[in-house]
C-alpha cells in the first residue's frame, strides 16, 4: 500500500505537458508564415482555460460558506 501511495504522489508531482490547441488552430498556425509561434498560442489557450475553473471554484466556495453559516444559525436557534 505504501508503494502505491508513493507512486501516486510521484505521478501527481510530475510535470505534464499540455497541448490545448484545437485541430483548426494548429492547421492555421502551421500553414501560415506570420511568425507567430504555436507554443505562444498554446500558452494563451491554457491561460484562458484557467478562468472557468476559478469561477466554478469561487461559486462553490460561496455556496459552502452560505450553507455553513445557515447550519450555525440553526444550531444556535435550537
MODELLER restraints for C-alpha pairs under 7 A, 6 or more apart:
rsr = mdl.restraints
at = mdl.atoms
rsr.add(forms.Gaussian(group=physical.xy_distance, feature=features.Distance(at['CA:19:A'], at['CA:42:A']), mean=6.54, stdev=0.5))
rsr.add(forms.Gaussian(group=physical.xy_distance, feature=features.Distance(at['CA:20:A'], at['CA:42:A']), mean=5.85, stdev=0.5))
rsr.add(forms.Gaussian(group=physical.xy_distance, feature=features.Distance(at['CA:20:A'], at['CA:45:A']), mean=6.30, stdev=0.5))
rsr.add(forms.Gaussian(group=physical.xy_distance, feature=features.Distance(at['CA:20:A'], at['CA:46:A']), mean=6.26, stdev=0.5))
rsr.add(forms.Gaussian(group=physical.xy_distance, feature=features.Distance(at['CA:21:A'], at['CA:42:A']), mean=5.80, stdev=0.5))
rsr.add(forms.Gaussian(group=physical.xy_distance, feature=features.Distance(at['CA:29:A'], at['CA:38:A']), mean=6.26, stdev=0.5))
